[in-house]
Amino acid sequence: MTNLSRRFLLQSLLAATALPALSRQASAQQQNGVPAPNPFRYEDVVRRARELAAVPYEAPNVQLPEPLSRLSFDDYRDIRFRPDKVLLGSGNGPFRMQLFHPGFLYQQPVTVNVIRDGVPTPIPYQRELFDYGRNKIERPLPVNLGFAGFRLHYPLNNPKVFDELIAFLGASYFRFLGAGQKYGLSARGLAINVEGGEAEEFPHFREFWIEMPKPNDERAIIYALLDSPSVAGAYRFEVYPSKETTLDVTATLFPRQAIANVGVAPLTSMFFEGENDRKPTDDYRLEIHDSDGLLIQSGAGEWIWRPLRNPARKTISSFSDNNPRGFGLMQRDRVFENYQDIEAYYHQRPGYWVEPIGQWGEGWVELVELPTPDETHDNIVAYWQPSRPFEPGQEVVLSYRLRALSAIGAMHTGGKVINTFQTPPRASGSNAPSDRGHRRFIIDFAGGNLAYYLGAPEQVQIVPSTSAGQITNTFIMPNSHTNGFRAAIDVKLEPGQSADLRAFLRAGNKALTETWTYLWAVE
């Protein structure tokens, strides 16, 4: 290791290091009566984003050295951060940080800073931070190589074990966990042109700042600088680890150009198959998905449940609203036997729930479903689309709360959709020919106050509707296995038609359940 790299290493705030030079200098200035520099704050990131947006976008011109530029998935997975080199430990706080190495899909290095005593210090790349496994790195790598991202650890499940809490890796993607959860879906800083006619744009976090946690801190604070051809922005993340880890997010965006198709608080997930959407495979698993539905609480207070699908072609569904109260991609099915996967642990994957802070105005929750041939591709995206485009010269400030949910039964007090099935509209065992334009949808509602009505099922009615075609039959019956009700809707469409279906249960004028909604098309 050269003398230059040793000097950089002393500034890197590794767990065993002393205060960085700039922090010592600031402390000395205070002792000598000289005013110390103003502490680094979110406003500094906002200022940088504003200045960045005032000039044309410059794509990073970075070419990773060999062999990093051609690592395979397995090669990249074999590069691991050394556990004895974790950062943030010197402050005796409850968080630890590890870094991701550039390579494979992550060709664009980012700068990662640690803020101590108000002074940000960049962490220099050090080869000694990583175990390269079977990879042969023969030539020295530059000290300004940077990192692909980082992750924070926290004793989520055991006071003596630092579990992975949150990770930022690739573009503006990040994932976080609560106690007892396994990684599944992801969140993003911003989405642009997901469903537009132009190619999708992927804004990226180009620099991060992490505040050094104090011994009794119950949160981690992360700042990030976002950049893309269309926008620059500043982000603040306050991470509160718990059974249902919560992130408070503030974003200040400065558009470089008008952005009509912008996704706020975007979530990305995978749905390959489930009970409502079977695939002709010989897989032993009955369901394969990170999320099984989109849940929305509208500004008017209505709760909407939309089961996810793996469609034959790209499908976009929009749910218009004014000042939404929340939306999220959920993993509602928590029964291991429905997945039978002892490696992926789909039954332990969290749902992410977005709660807007303040008034978001008019717009719509947009759900994009893409076809996928297997479970290795994320094919589901959901986000808030404002009705008004972001304009250049505008400063857009948005705040929201993100929660990682496992037990989502307490989201609201009404009955919930727990199953959606499809079948031809005929009696069991019947050999009558099927009409592909005629379909039966079976919905199981449970929870809320439904058990109360099991002794008087005649008081419960199903309220169905369709945007096209016709509803030919409905029925409802008690379901003692779920302490709820099973409802069915028979719908008939002409070839080439598609319909938005809706249904909920009521007793008199009182709604008993959330609203089930589904998109069905006859090809």
Order of alpha helices (4+ residues) and beta strands (2+ residues): alpha-alpha-alpha-alpha-beta-beta-beta-beta-beta-beta-beta-beta-beta-beta-beta-beta-beta-beta-beta-beta-beta-beta-beta-beta-beta-beta-beta-beta-beta-beta-beta-beta-beta-beta-beta-beta-beta
